[in-house]
Amino acid sequence: MFATGFAPFLVIFAMGVFYSQVANIRLAQAKSIEREIDPLRQADLKLRDAAESVNQMKRDADQLTGLINDRSYWADTMLELQKVLQRTEEAVKGRVGVDVGIWIETFQPVVPGSAGYAVSTGDEEVGDRPETEAEKLTRRTYNLPPPGPRAERGKGPELDTIKLVCRAVNVARSSPVANTELAYELKAQFEASPRFGPGVEIGAIKQEAGTIPTYLMEYRVKLGRPLRF
């Protein structure tokens, strides 16, 4: 009777000892694995730090490259603008058989609102901000003329648009389609140039009164690589 009653207790005790030993073995294994993983974890942190350092150096190099490129940005843009005009003249002459001529009357970058300066222009009717007292005092002290209207300001942080007024020789008497051909060919040449890009808008085409043998064309041209401010 005693042996029969004591047997289940021994079984339970043996199971407890067994699972305790299993738990101790698993704990020892976990600690061993943790010791092996810890150097790998440290190496991963170092690798991430090194990768971030490399990325930061790349960002610094890209910024420096951008600053170097920006030094010649407008000079390169003007050279490409001249080439665009020349290609336009040649293309239109080849189609209509009449010599055409086109040049830039006004060149106005649309400076973003985040820039610390504004472009002054006398041929646009846009709202001016009122002069500050300091500006009025400076103008009176140095006998400066009143400020002209402010040019259009962009909405984003980039300078990505220039406004052009082009003047061209009116050859409507020699070819009734030459003037229109020239206007749209210039748009196509701007959009085909890597320095500029798609989205060129043609504004007004104005034939001036009197005997002036030229006419004006207005454009909004997108830059292929905007300047950030």
VOBA-1610 file (N, C-alpha, C; in pm, whole numbers, padded with zeros to 5 digits, always signed):
BEGIN
Met+00082-00120+00000Met+00000+00000+00000Met+00086+00126+00000Phe+00186+00123+00090Phe+00273+00240+00098Phe+00348+00262-00033Ala+00401+00150-00089Ala+00477+00161-00215Ala+00388+00208-00327Thr+00262+00156-00323Thr+00170+00197-00430Thr+00138+00346-00420Gly+00120+00399-00303Gly+00090+00541-00285Gly+00212+00630-00308Phe+00328+00579-00284Phe+00449+00659-00298Phe+00497+00667-00443Ala+00458+00573-00527Ala+00505+00568-00666Ala+00467+00693-00747Pro+00343+00743-00743Pro+00311+00865-00819Pro+00393+00984-00774Phe+00420+00992-00645Phe+00502+01102-00597Phe+00641+01098-00657Leu+00697+00976-00666Leu+00830+00963-00726Leu+00830+01003-00873Val+00720+00967-00941Val+00710+01003-01085Val+00706+01155-01101Ile+00624+01220-01017Ile+00613+01366-01026Ile+00745+01432-00991Phe+00812+01377-00888Phe+00941+01434-00849Phe+01045+01419-00961Ala+01046+01300-01024Ala+01140+01275-01133Ala+01113+01368-01252Met+00985+01390-01282Met+00951+01482-01392Met+00995+01624-01361Gly+00979+01663-01234Gly+01022+01798-01196Gly+01171+01815-01212Val+01246+01712-01165Val+01392+01718-01181Val+01431+01723-01327Phe+01361+01643-01410Phe+01392+01638-01554Phe+01370+01773-01620Tyr+01252+01831-01597Tyr+01224+01960-01661Tyr+01311+02071-01607Ser+01351+02061-01481Ser+01443+02160-01426Ser+01579+02152-01495Gln+01625+02028-01516Gln+01752+02010-01586Gln+01743+02061-01731Val+01627+02032-01795Val+01608+02080-01933Val+01610+02233-01937Ala+01544+02294-01840Ala+01541+02441-01835Ala+01681+02498-01815Asn+01760+02431-01726Asn+01896+02478-01703Asn+01982+02463-01828Ile+01961+02354-01900Ile+02037+02333-02025Ile+02001+02440-02127Arg+01871+02468-02141Arg+01829+02569-02237Arg+01880+02707-02198Leu+01879+02738-02069Leu+01931+02866-02023Leu+02079+02880-02054Ala+02154+02769-02029Ala+02298+02771-02060Ala+02321+02789-02210Gln+02236+02721-02291Gln+02250+02736-02436Gln+02218+02880-02480Ala+02114+02938-02420Ala+02076+03075-02454Ala+02188+03173-02421Lys+02251+03152-02304Lys+02362+03239-02266Lys+02479+03221-02361Ser+02504+03097-02403Ser+02612+03071-02496Ser+02586+03138-02631Ile+02461+03125-02677Ile+02425+03190-02804Ile+02435+03341-02793Glu+02392+03395-02677Glu+02398+03539-02657Glu+02542+03587-02662Arg+02636+03508-02600Arg+02777+03547-02606Arg+02830+03546-02749Glu+02778+03454-02831Glu+02822+03447-02971Glu+02759+03559-03054Ile+02633+03595-03021Ile+02563+03698-03098Ile+02613+03838-03064Asp+02651+03860-02939Asp+02688+03995-02896Asp+02798+04057-02983Pro+02908+03986-03015Pro+03008+04046-03106Pro+02949+04079-03243Leu+02858+03992-03291Leu+02795+04020-03420Leu+02708+04145-03413Arg+02638+04162-03299Arg+02554+04280-03281Arg+02641+04406-03278Gln+02753+04399-03208Gln+02843+04513-03203Gln+02900+04544-03342Ala+02934+04437-03415Ala+02986+04457-03551Ala+02881+04521-03641Asp+02753+04482-03621Asp+02644+04540-03701Asp+02629+04689-03673Leu+02639+04727-03545Leu+02631+04869-03510Leu+02745+04948-03572Lys+02865+04891-03566Lys+02980+04958-03626Lys+02962+04972-03778Leu+02906+04865-03839Leu+02883+04868-03983Leu+02782+04976-04020Arg+02677+04988-03939Arg+02577+05092-03965Arg+02636+05231-03950Asp+02719+05249-03848Asp+02785+05379-03829Asp+02876+05411-03947Ala+02949+05308-03994Ala+03038+05329-04108Ala+02958+05362-04234Ala+02844+05293-04253Ala+02760+05319-04370Ala+02705+05461-04365Glu+02663+05507-04248Glu+02612+05644-04234Glu+02722+05746-04261Ser+02845+05715-04217Ser+02958+05805-04245Ser+02985+05813-04395Val+02977+05698-04462Val+02997+05698-04607Val+02887+05778-04676Asn+02762+05759-04632Asn+02650+05833-04692Asn+02665+05983-04669Gln+02711+06022-04549Gln+02730+06164-04521Gln+02841+06222-04609Met+02949+06147-04626Met+03056+06194-04714Met+03007+06208-04858Lys+02920+06114-04901Lys+02864+06123-05035Lys+02776+06247-05048Arg+02694+06273-04945Arg+02610+06393-04949Arg+02695+06519-04953Asp+02803+06522-04873Asp+02892+06638-04875Asp+02957+06655-05012Ala+02999+06542-05072Ala+03062+06549-05204Ala+02962+06597-05310Asp+02838+06548-05301Asp+02735+06591-05395Asp+02707+06740-05380Gln+02703+06788-05257Gln+02680+06930-05233Gln+02794+07014-05290Leu+02917+06968-05267Leu+03033+07040-05320Leu+03030+07041-05472Thr+02996+06926-05531Thr+02986+06920-05677Thr+02880+07016-05728Gly+02766+07021-05657Gly+02660+07113-05696Gly+02705+07258-05689Leu+02780+07294-05583Leu+02828+07430-05571Leu+02926+07465-05684Ile+03011+07369-05719Ile+03106+07392-05829Ile+03031+07409-05960Asn+02931+07323-05982Asn+02853+07334-06106Asn+02774+07464-06111Asp+02726+07510-05995Asp+02647+07633-05992Asp+02730+07756-06030Arg+02861+07749-06013Arg+02944+07863-06049Arg+02937+07893-06199Ser+02922+07789-06278Ser+02915+07809-06424Ser+02773+07787-06477Tyr+02675+07781-06386Tyr+02539+07745-06427Tyr+02483+07842-06530Trp+02486+07971-06497Trp+02423+08068-06588Trp+02505+08088-06715Ala+02637+08077-06705Ala+02718+08087-06827Ala+02684+07974-06923Asp+02672+07851-06870Asp+02635+07737-06954Asp+02493+07753-07008Thr+02404+07807-06926Thr+02266+07828-06970Thr+02260+07928-07084Met+02337+08035-07075Met+02337+08136-07182Met+02394+08080-07312Leu+02498+07997-07301Leu+02554+07936-07421Leu+02452+07843-07488Glu+02382+07765-07407Glu+02280+07676-07462Glu+02164+07756-07520Leu+02130+07867-07457Leu+02024+07953-07508Leu+02060+08006-07647Gln+02185+08046-07665Gln+02230+08090-07797Gln+02219+07979-07900Lys+02256+07856-07862Lys+02247+07744-07953Lys+02102+07712-07990Val+02012+07724-07893Val+01870+07700-07919Val+01818+07800-08022Leu+01855+07926-08007Leu+01811+08027-08105Leu+01867+07998-08244Gln+01993+07959-08249Gln+02054+07928-08379Gln+01987+07807-08444Arg+01960+07703-08367Arg+01895+07585-08423Arg+01754+07618-08471Thr+01688+07707-08398Thr+01552+07747-08438Thr+01556+07821-08572Glu+01648+07914-08586Glu+01659+07989-08711Glu+01688+07896-08829Glu+01780+07803-08809Glu+01816+07711-08917Glu+01699+07619-08955Ala+01627+07570-08855Ala+01515+07479-08882Ala+01403+07550-08957Val+01370+07672-08915Val+01261+07745-08981Val+01302+07785-09122Lys+01425+07829-09140Lys+01471+07866-09273Lys+01466+07746-09367Gly+01501+07628-09316Gly+01497+07508-09399Gly+01356+07470-09442Arg+01256+07505-09361Arg+01118+07469-09395Arg+01048+07572-09482Val+01068+07701-09451Val+00993+07805-09524Val+01077+07875-09629Gly+01209+07851-09629Gly+01295+07910-09731Gly+01319+08058-09716Val+01302+08112-09595Val+01321+08255-09569Val+01415+08271-09452Asp+01511+08366-09463Asp+01600+08396-09351Asp+01520+08458-09237Val+01537+08404-09118Val+01469+08458-09000Val+01574+08493-08896Gly+01538+08584-08809Gly+01630+08624-08702Gly+01554+08638-08572Ile+01615+08591-08464Ile+01550+08597-08333Ile+01655+08622-08226Trp+01620+08704-08127Trp+01712+08731-08016Trp+01630+08754-07889Ile+01703+08760-07776Ile+01638+08775-07646Ile+01625+08924-07612Glu+01502+08964-07583Glu+01476+09102-07542Glu+01489+09116-07390Thr+01427+09027-07314Thr+01439+09027-07168Thr+01455+08885-07118Phe+01532+08872-07011Phe+01561+08742-06948Phe+01537+08759-06800Gln+01438+08690-06746Gln+01402+08710-06605Gln+01382+08576-06534Pro+01475+08537-06448Pro+01452+08418-06366Pro+01337+08442-06267Val+01254+08340-06248Val+01146+08347-06148Val+01205+08301-06016Val+01252+08396-05935Val+01322+08366-05811Val+01224+08312-05709Pro+01257+08201-05640Pro+01164+08144-05542Pro+01145+08235-05422Gly+01032+08221-05357Gly+01001+08304-05241Gly+01096+08283-05125Ser+01163+08166-05119Ser+01255+08139-05009Ser+01390+08206-05026Ala+01415+08265-05143Ala+01544+08332-05166Ala+01550+08459-05083Gly+01670+08498-05049Gly+01688+08616-04965Gly+01698+08745-05043Tyr+01656+08747-05167Tyr+01662+08868-05249Tyr+01552+08862-05352Ala+01529+08973-05419Ala+01427+08980-05523Ala+01488+09044-05647Val+01426+09018-05761Val+01467+09079-05887Val+01375+09195-05914Ser+01430+09312-05943Ser+01349+09429-05973Ser+01333+09443-06122Thr+01211+09475-06165Thr+01185+09492-06307Thr+01088+09607-06324Gly+01100+09676-06435Gly+01016+09792-06460Gly+00905+09768-06557Asp+00890+09645-06609Asp+00791+09623-06713Asp+00682+09525-06670Glu+00666+09500-06538Glu+00560+09412-06492Glu+00476+09483-06387Glu+00348+09463-06394Glu+00258+09523-06297Glu+00224+09417-06192Val+00304+09411-06089Val+00280+09317-05980Val+00281+09393-05849Gly+00217+09337-05750Gly+00207+09407-05622Gly+00340+09417-05552Asp+00372+09536-05501Asp+00495+09557-05426Asp+00465+09548-05277Arg+00561+09506-05201Arg+00547+09516-05056Arg+00583+09659-05018Pro+00528+09714-04913Pro+00562+09851-04872Pro+00706+09860-04823Glu+00767+09974-04845Glu+00903+09996-04798Glu+00905+10000-04645Thr+01011+09946-04589Thr+01030+09958-04445Thr+01088+10096-04415Glu+01081+10137-04288Glu+01136+10267-04250Glu+01287+10272-04275Ala+01355+10159-04252Ala+01500+10155-04276Ala+01531+10175-04425Glu+01449+10113-04511Glu+01470+10128-04656Glu+01443+10272-04700Lys+01339+10333-04643Lys+01309+10472-04678Lys+01422+10564-04635Leu+01476+10541-04514Leu+01586+10623-04464Leu+01710+10607-04552Thr+01741+10484-04589Thr+01857+10460-04677Thr+01838+10529-04812Arg+01717+10522-04865Arg+01691+10584-04996Arg+01705+10735-04989Arg+01654+10797-04880Arg+01664+10943-04866Arg+01808+10985-04841Thr+01880+10905-04759Thr+02018+10941-04725Thr+02109+10942-04848Tyr+02093+10840-04933Tyr+02181+10826-05049Tyr+02114+10872-05179Asn+01998+10939-05167Asn+01929+10994-05283Asn+01904+10887-05389Leu+01851+10774-05346Leu+01824+10663-05436Leu+01683+10675-05493Pro+01661+10626-05615Pro+01526+10631-05673Pro+01433+10533-05602Pro+01303+10555-05612Pro+01208+10460-05551Pro+01225+10322-05613Pro+01202+10217-05537Pro+01217+10082-05593Pro+01113+10055-05699Gly+01154+09978-05801Gly+01060+09939-05907Gly+00976+09821-05862Pro+00882+09781-05945Pro+00798+09666-05909Pro+00881+09541-05890Arg+00840+09457-05799Arg+00907+09329-05777Arg+00870+09232-05888Ala+00966+09157-05933Ala+00937+09054-06033Ala+00860+08940-05969Glu+00805+08856-06052Glu+00729+08740-06003Glu+00818+08652-05916Arg+00762+08601-05806Arg+00835+08512-05718Arg+00778+08371-05731Gly+00867+08271-05727Gly+00823+08134-05731Gly+00766+08091-05597Lys+00692+07980-05595Lys+00627+07933-05474Lys+00711+07829-05400Gly+00796+07754-05468Gly+00872+07648-05404Gly+01011+07694-05364Pro+01097+07599-05322Pro+01233+07633-05281Pro+01333+07635-05396Glu+01286+07614-05520Glu+01376+07602-05633Glu+01351+07711-05737Leu+01459+07751-05801Leu+01446+07837-05919Leu+01443+07743-06039Asp+01324+07722-06095Asp+01310+07626-06203Asp+01248+07684-06329Thr+01223+07816-06331Thr+01155+07878-06445Thr+01221+08010-06478Ile+01233+08038-06606Ile+01276+08170-06652Ile+01171+08223-06749Lys+01149+08353-06742Lys+01056+08419-06833Lys+01137+08492-06939Leu+01103+08467-07063Leu+01175+08526-07175Leu+01080+08607-07261Val+01129+08719-07308Val+01063+08792-07416Val+01161+08793-07533Cys+01121+08730-07641Cys+01207+08720-07759Cys+01156+08815-07868Arg+01249+08875-07938Arg+01213+08960-08051Arg+01262+08893-08180Ala+01178+08895-08281Ala+01212+08830-08407Ala+01177+08921-08524Val+01247+08901-08634Val+01221+08977-08756Val+01088+08929-08815Asn+01003+09025-08847Asn+00873+08993-08906Asn+00890+08964-09055Val+00871+08838-09093Val+00887+08798-09234Val+00755+08751-09292Ala+00644+08804-09236Ala+00512+08761-09283Ala+00490+08795-09430Arg+00550+08902-09478Arg+00532+08938-09620Arg+00598+08836-09712Ser+00709+08781-09668Ser+00778+08682-09750Ser+00718+08543-09735Ser+00671+08510-09615Ser+00609+08380-09589Ser+00503+08398-09481Pro+00377+08379-09513Pro+00270+08404-09415Pro+00273+08310-09294Val+00345+08198-09303Val+00349+08102-09192Val+00480+08107-09115Ala+00575+08186-09161Ala+00708+08184-09101Ala+00707+08230-08956Asn+00629+08334-08923Asn+00628+08384-08786Asn+00573+08279-08689Thr+00464+08214-08728Thr+00407+08109-08644Thr+00501+07990-08633Glu+00561+07953-08747Glu+00658+07843-08745Glu+00772+07872-08648Leu+00818+07996-08648Leu+00930+08034-08562Leu+00890+08022-08414Ala+00770+08069-08380Ala+00726+08067-08241Ala+00721+07925-08187Tyr+00665+07833-08264Tyr+00649+07696-08215Tyr+00776+07612-08232Glu+00858+07649-08327Glu+00986+07579-08340Glu+01077+07613-08222Leu+01073+07739-08177Leu+01153+07777-08060Leu+01107+07699-07936Lys+00978+07684-07920Lys+00925+07603-07808Lys+00977+07460-07816Ala+00973+07401-07936Ala+01019+07263-07954Ala+01169+07251-07926Gln+01247+07349-07966Gln+01391+07344-07942Gln+01424+07357-07793Phe+01349+07440-07722Phe+01368+07449-07577Phe+01342+07314-07512Glu+01232+07250-07549Glu+01194+07124-07486Glu+01287+07010-07523Ala+01355+07021-07639Ala+01449+06917-07681Ala+01587+06934-07619Ser+01612+07049-07558Ser+01744+07077-07502Ser+01757+07017-07362Pro+01867+06948-07331Pro+01887+06895-07196Pro+01905+07004-07091Arg+01946+07121-07131Arg+01962+07231-07036Arg+01827+07285-06989Phe+01727+07272-07074Phe+01592+07317-07039Phe+01505+07191-07023Gly+01381+07194-07067Gly+01302+07073-07047Gly+01159+07092-07094Pro+01075+06989-07076Pro+00936+06996-07120Pro+00856+07095-07036Gly+00739+07131-07087Gly+00652+07223-07015Gly+00672+07368-07049Val+00734+07397-07165Val+00752+07535-07209Val+00617+07593-07248Glu+00589+07713-07201Glu+00462+07780-07231Glu+00487+07900-07321Ile+00406+07910-07424Ile+00410+08027-07511Ile+00305+08126-07461Gly+00345+08249-07438Gly+00253+08353-07397Gly+00203+08433-07516Ala+00199+08564-07498Ala+00149+08651-07605Ala+00250+08662-07718Ile+00200+08676-07839Ile+00280+08709-07957Ile+00231+08845-08004Lys+00315+08946-07989Lys+00273+09085-08008Lys+00338+09145-08132Gln+00256+09194-08219Gln+00303+09272-08333Gln+00291+09419-08295Glu+00404+09487-08285Glu+00403+09626-08241Glu+00348+09717-08351Ala+00284+09824-08305Ala+00224+09918-08399Ala+00332+09998-08471Gly+00294+10053-08584Gly+00388+10135-08661Gly+00461+10054-08766Thr+00578+10102-08800Thr+00656+10039-08907Thr+00770+09952-08855Ile+00767+09919-08726Ile+00874+09837-08669Ile+00867+09697-08732Pro+00975+09654-08796Pro+00971+09525-08869Pro+00998+09403-08782Thr+00960+09410-08655Thr+00982+09297-08563Thr+00855+09271-08483Tyr+00854+09159-08413Tyr+00744+09127-08323Tyr+00800+09056-08201Leu+00718+09049-08095Leu+00763+08995-07967Leu+00690+08865-07935Met+00761+08773-07870Met+00704+08646-07827Met+00743+08623-07681Glu+00646+08584-07599Glu+00671+08561-07457Glu+00671+08411-07427Tyr+00766+08369-07342Tyr+00780+08226-07307Tyr+00805+08212-07158Arg+00758+08101-07103Arg+00798+08054-06971Arg+00871+07921-06993Val+00999+07919-06961Val+01084+07805-06992Val+01127+07738-06862Lys+01114+07606-06857Lys+01157+07528-06742Lys+01305+07493-06754Leu+01376+07503-06643Leu+01517+07464-06640Leu+01528+07312-06618Gly+01624+07252-06689Gly+01644+07108-06674Gly+01696+07070-06537Arg+01778+07154-06477Arg+01829+07131-06341Arg+01800+07255-06258Pro+01694+07252-06179Pro+01660+07369-06097Pro+01769+07401-05996Leu+01774+07527-05956Leu+01864+07572-05851Leu+01788+07577-05720Arg+01843+07516-05616Arg+01778+07517-05484Arg+01826+07634-05400Phe+01737+07685-05313Phe+01770+07795-05224Phe+01746+07752-05080
//
